[in-house]
Amino acid sequence: MGLWKFGLSHTCSSLLMHRSIPDSSRRGAPAVLSEAAPEAAMPVDVAAVETDTQAALAAVSPDASFFFKVLTVNIHKGFTFFNRKFILPELREAVRSVGADVVFLQEVTGSHIKHPDKFDNYPDMPHYEFLADTIWSQFAYGRNAVYTNGHHGNAVLSKFPIVRFKNHDVSISGPERRGLLHCELHIPGRNVNLHAICVHLGLVEAHRTQQMEMLCDLVRKHIPAHAPVVVAGDFNDWRHRAHDLLERRAGLHEVFVQAHGQAARTFPARRPVLRLDRIYVRSAIGHAPVVLPSRPWSHLSDHAPLAAEIEL
């Protein structure tokens, strides 16, 4: 089975947005010929084509490995460090260059009523939709923080169909609003869906601990035990408490810890010291995890992005 094959569907809700692009509008769709050449006018044996197709599908074992690439990055609402410059268009190009199949985004602006008047390059659509563009036909958004001028939250962009999704409110107390955006993705040729959870946990350790317990409950109680899971995002876990808890309570393993013995340094992006961003997997294998290079990323976000190849 080839990599990066995907399908389409469409749903929408007020707090979670999800869309697809019709086949005819996808970039690279074949042109429609107005007149067929004489030599191409041979009749097609539809029954034979169907038989060959079914035979080819039957030859592919459902147990065969399937690989896809994931990316996670806190985009800081599209602004550089200290909010000096709005750089979402440049960020979109950098995200595209990674070639990820599933993208986990934190601090994504859904709406802001004042910024369009202040910045000439501010998009006239939600940032998750602007980033998805024609590359990721599916996306879901979970609105977490709501304020006078707008709101922001987590988002997942996917080349695979998002068959269902839910934003779980894990806010504890005070002004911090946090959520776990849980998306269920259909992988071609698989009878078990992939569960992708985009995470942005609190700054207070006691809050993070409770939020990680909620994450474990979500994985254990609401996801089939044999289903593959990828959890990625900004954990704010500078004391490194998440690894043991998530492994013990939910069977989640961090891909950098498995590959290199410790999580990756991601913050601040220009001179990373803290290991805040993570990619955890269950019933899946992480390969070749990398911290993306400082250029151009250190100029696009205060967090260094992480990427890895996932094998199912």
N, C-alpha and C positions, 0 to 999 in steps of 0.2 A: 504493500500500500504506500502510495507516495505521500510526502509531507505536505502539510498546509492545504488540505482540501476542506471546503466548508460549504454549508448550506445556509438557508435564509428563513426567517420568520419575523413576526411583528407583534409587539404588545406595547402598552404605554400606561403609566399611572402618574399621579401628581407628584409623588415623592421619588419614584424610581422611573427613569426613562430608558427605553429600549427600542431600537429601531433596526430596520434592515433596508437594503437598497435593492430595487427590482433587478432581475438578471440583465435586462436590456440596458440598464444605466451603469453597469459595472465597467470600470476601465478595462480595456483589452477585449471587450466582447466582439465576436467576429462580425464583419460587415455583412449586410444583407445584399445578395447579388440580384440585380434587376433582371438579368437574362442569363440562363445557363448555357455553357458552351455545348455544342453538339455531342462531343465525345463524353460529356458528363451526364448524358440523359439516360444512362442505363437504369433499368428498374432495380429498386432496392428490395432484397428479400428480408422483410421486417422480421419474420419468424426466425430466420437464421441469425439475424443480429441479436434478437432477444435471447436465443439459446446460447450463443457465444458469450453474451454478457453475464448470464446467470452462471455459466460454467466458470468464467473468470472469477466471479465473486465467491463461488463455492471453493475455489482453489486457495483463497486467502484464509488462513486460519485465524479465528477470532483471538487466538492466543499470541499471534505475532506481535512483536514489539512495535510501538508507535511513538514517534518522537515529535515534540513541538517545543518552541522556544517561548520563554516568559520574560517579561521585563517588569520591574517595579521601581517607581520613583515618586517622591513627594515633590510636586511641581510648584509649591509655594504660591498658589493662585496666579501663576504666570508672571511673577515678578522676580527680579534678581535679589540677591542678598541685601537686606535692609530696605527692600522695596524701592531701589533707586531707579529701576527701568522696567518697563513692561516688555517682556520678550517671548510671549506665547507663540508668535509665528516662527521664531527661530527654534523654539523648543519643539514645535511640531515636526520640523525637518529633522531634528536630532532623533526624536522618537521613531520616526519613519526609518531612519538609517539603520536601526538595530535589526529590523526584520522580524520582530517578535510576532507570534501568533496570538498571544494573550498578554494584555498590558494591564497592570494594577497601578492605579493613580490615587494619590492622596492630596488633600487640599486643592480640590478642583472646584472652580467657581461655576455655580449653576446660573446665577443672575447677580447683576450689580447695576443699580440705576444711575450712578454717577460716573463710573469709569469711562463709559463710551464718550462722554463729553470732554474728558480730560486727555485721552490717548487716541491719536489718529489711527493706530493699528489695532484698536480693540475690536474683536469680532462682534458681529450682530447676532450671535447665537450662543448657546451655552458652551462652555469651554470643552466639555467632554465631546460634544458633537463636532466642534471645530477640529479637535485633535483626531477624532476618528476619521473624518472626511470620507474619502473613497477607499481607504486602506482596510479599515476594520468595519465590516458591514453590520456588526452587532455591537451594542453598548448598553450598559446599565449604570444608573447613577443613584447614589443614596445620599439624600440631603441630611446633613448633620447639624451644622451651625447655621442658625438663622438670626439675622440682625436687621437693623433698620433699612439698610440699603441693598440687602440681598442675602445670599446664602452660599455655602460651599459644603463639600463632603467628599466621599470616595467615588471612584468610577472604575469600571472594568470595560476594556475594549477587547473584542474577540473576533477572530476569523471563523470561529465555529458557532453554530446556532446556540443562543441562550434560550433554553426551553422554559426556565422559570428563575425567579430571583426574589430576594427579600432583603431589606435593610433592617438589621437588628439594632435597636437603640441600646447601647451599653453605657450610657452616661450615668455617673454616680451621683455627684452633687456639685453645686457651684456652677460657674459659667461655662466650664468645658463640656462640649457636646461631642460625643463619640459614637461611632457605629461600626458594625461589621456587615459589609455588603457581600451577601452570599448568592452566588450565581451557579446555576446548574447548566453545564455545557454538553451538547451532544457531539461525541467524537465519531466520525464516519466509520462504519464497520464494527462499532462496539455496542454491546447490549447493556452496558453499564455506563452511566454518565459521569463526567468529570465534575467535581465540585471545586469551585474557585472562590476563595474568601479574601476580600480586600480589607486590610486592617489598618487602623490608625488609633493607637492607644493613648491614654492620658499621660500627663506630665508628672502626676503624683503617684508614688510607688504603690501606696495602698489602693488607689483606684485601678492601677494597672493589674495588680494581683487579682482583684475582683473581675476585671474585664477578661483576663486570661482564663479564669474559671468559667466565665460565660462562654468563651470560645471553645473550651474543652467540652462543655455541655452540648453546645451546638454540634460539634463533630461527632460526639459519642451517641447522642440521642436522636439527631435529626438527619444523619447521613448513614446510609447502609454500610455495614462493617467492611464489606469487600470493595466499596467504591473508592476510586482514587481521589485524593484531595491535595490541592495546592493552596497554601495560605501565605500571602505575601503582603508586605507593607511596612509602615513605620511603627515599630513597637515601642519606641522611646525607652527601651530596656537597657539603660546604661549600666545597670548593676548585674546584668547577665543572669537574671532569675528565670527567664522564660524557657530555656532549653530543657531543664530537668522537669519542670511542671508540665509542659506541653507533651513531652515524650511519655512521661509517667501516666498522665491523665487521658491523653488522646492519641498516643502512638505517632505523634508528629516528629519528624526529624529535620533539622536545619541543614540545607545542602552545603553551605560553606563549612560548617562544623564537621560534616561527614568527609568533605574533600580535604580540608586544611587544618582541622582540629579546633577552629574557633571561628566565630562570626566575623564578617568583614567590617572594616572601619569605613563609615560612610558620612560622618558629620564632624565638623563642617566640611563641605565638599572640597574647598581649596586646600585644606590641610586636615584630612580626616583623622580624628582621634577616637570618637565614640562609635560603638557598634550598635547602631539604632535600627537599621533596616534589615529585614530578614526574608528568606524564602524557606518555608517548611513544606514537607510533603508527607503523605501517608499513602501506602499501596502504590507507590511510584518511586522512581529513582531519579535523582538529580545528577546531571553530568556537567562538567566544565563550567562551574559557576564563576562569574567574573564581576569585578567592580569596573564599571565603564570609565575610560580614561578622563583625566581632569579637563582636557580640552576636547570638545567645547563645554562639557557638562558643568564644570565648576563655575562657568559664567551664566548658566541657565537655571540653576537651582542651588539651594543651600544644602541639599542632600545629594550624595553621589548615587547614581542608579545602580541596580543590580540586575544581572541577566543570567539565565541558566537554561540548559536544555533538559527537558523532562521526558523520561521514558516510562510508558505505561506497559 
